[in-house]
Amino acid sequence: MQQLSPQDAQFLYTETKRNPSIVTLMSIFDPSTVPGGKVVRFKEIVKHVESRLHANPFMTQKLLRVPMEMDYPYWIEDEFFDIEFHIHHSRLPAPGDWRQLCIYTARYHSRPMDMSRPPWEMDVIEGLDHIKGLPKGCYGVATRIHHSALDGAGMSRFMLCMMDKDVNGTPAMPLDTEPVATNKRPSTARMLNRATLNNLRSPIKLVSSLAKAAPAVIGAARSRGGEKRQKTIVPKTRFDVEVAAHKAFDGTEFELDELKVIRSLVPGATINDVVLAVCGSALRRYLEHHNELPDDSLIAWVPINARPGGARDNDAAGNNIAAMTVPIFTNIEDPLVRLRSIHEKTQQRKNSASGGSAKLMTELSKNLPASSQFIAGKLVVKAGLIASACNLFISNVAGSTEPLYMNGAQQVTGFGMAPLTDGLGLFVAVPSYNGKIGFHVTSTREIMPDIRFFVECIEAGVAELKEATGEI
């Protein structure tokens, strides 16, 4: 019997009807690469996805929740699984331009998911005929997956499982050929018996985690005993409000090499540092335009892939993430000083004792009983505790460095949307693919009615950093 991990379950326990924990990816394909000029039919896409189900067991499994949330939910086989209920066919309304695609993606992402079935679905979209930069005849494949099944790195692996590395259908990564053990539905009595046992073990595991962590915590406290601690101030912004059910989306894309050149401005800086600096610049410009720029820097919540093997680790199902909160120095005008400050701060966050504290909190949460996690999840959302720690999410996930294919059609680009929560109404996802890197913005029209202007602020942020390199 396979259960959700405590971290996976958090995405169930913290979601609301207005803000479900759903991740959406849109992959755009160019069918002109299909050998022999063959037309890709909808039924062939369904057949292809069906051939890869075995590589992602969650695609045929649904969640079974334990009565009264006494234990974490179980993955069980969906005895009525029918792939045609999970893959649909649509057409973008005229004129089929970028704005229409953004509206479609936002609406698709906003729909609640039927959790009585395996928590995923796809939609094949035609009519992408007037989008700048895309070849004629392109189509999209939108994929929605509940966050309890996969994190950002797991989503990257999932998409890799679905893709090929050439037009001939060679899988982009090795696919498991061994049959996966079937997760049958446990009886209520068995679930409750196991819940009782797990709840008895939880206090022991908590004490064990504390005992292991005690030396490091005490050492960190002593080393910082003489230091003057500076309290992090999280300023109030327009993002710190109740988030509407209907989301908004927009985005832009750059050559990854552009960010690599910018990275060289500060010795040791990473692409993630550049991403944070661009977002800091964009938010400074955007909030200044609205006369809302606070004196203190905005704080970003930055997830970190905690898998030793990275996104391609075979054990990439579920969630295995850590996180850090980092100021993005919206209170600094000079872009180069901002980048340098962000690099210094991210290094401190990664190496300081605060990282150990974060790891301790993650370890403790893994050993909390399900009922406590359930109650805590609801309280965290209601009390706005996440919003008290940061202003927005920024997530940078590395994708394939080579072109990928499905049914012989090359993926030319892609973008995604991430879940929001009350008090945290802005998510900037920054994935890379085949030499490109995108900045994809999820918000709402109430919070960001001029989301296209914010995207222009991101473009201006890259431009001012490029100017500092002498590339412009």
Secondary structure, 3 states (H helix, E strand, C coil): CEECCHHHHHHHHCCCCCCCCEEEEEEEEEHHHCHHHCCCCHHHHHHHHHHCHHHCHHHHEEEECCHHHCCCCEEEECCCCCHHHCEEEEECCCCCCHHHHHHHHHHHHHCCCCCCCCCEEEEEEECCCCCCCCCCCCEEEEEEEECCCECHHHHHHHHHHHCECCCCCCECCCCCCCCCCCCCCCCHHHHHHHHHHHHHHHHHHHHHHHHHHHHHHHHHHHHCCCCCCCCCCCCCCCCCCCCCCCEEEEEEEEEHHHHHHHHCCCCCCCHHHHHHHHHHHHHHHHHHHCCCCCCCCCEEEEEEECCCCHHHCCCCCECCEEEEEEECCCCCCCHHHHHHHHHHHHHHHHHCHHHHHHHHHHHHHHCCCHHHHHHHHHHHHHHCCCCCCCCEEEEEECCCCCCCEECCEEEEEEEEECCCECCECCEEEEEEECCEEEEEEEEECCCCCCHHHHHHHHHHHHHHHHHHHCCC
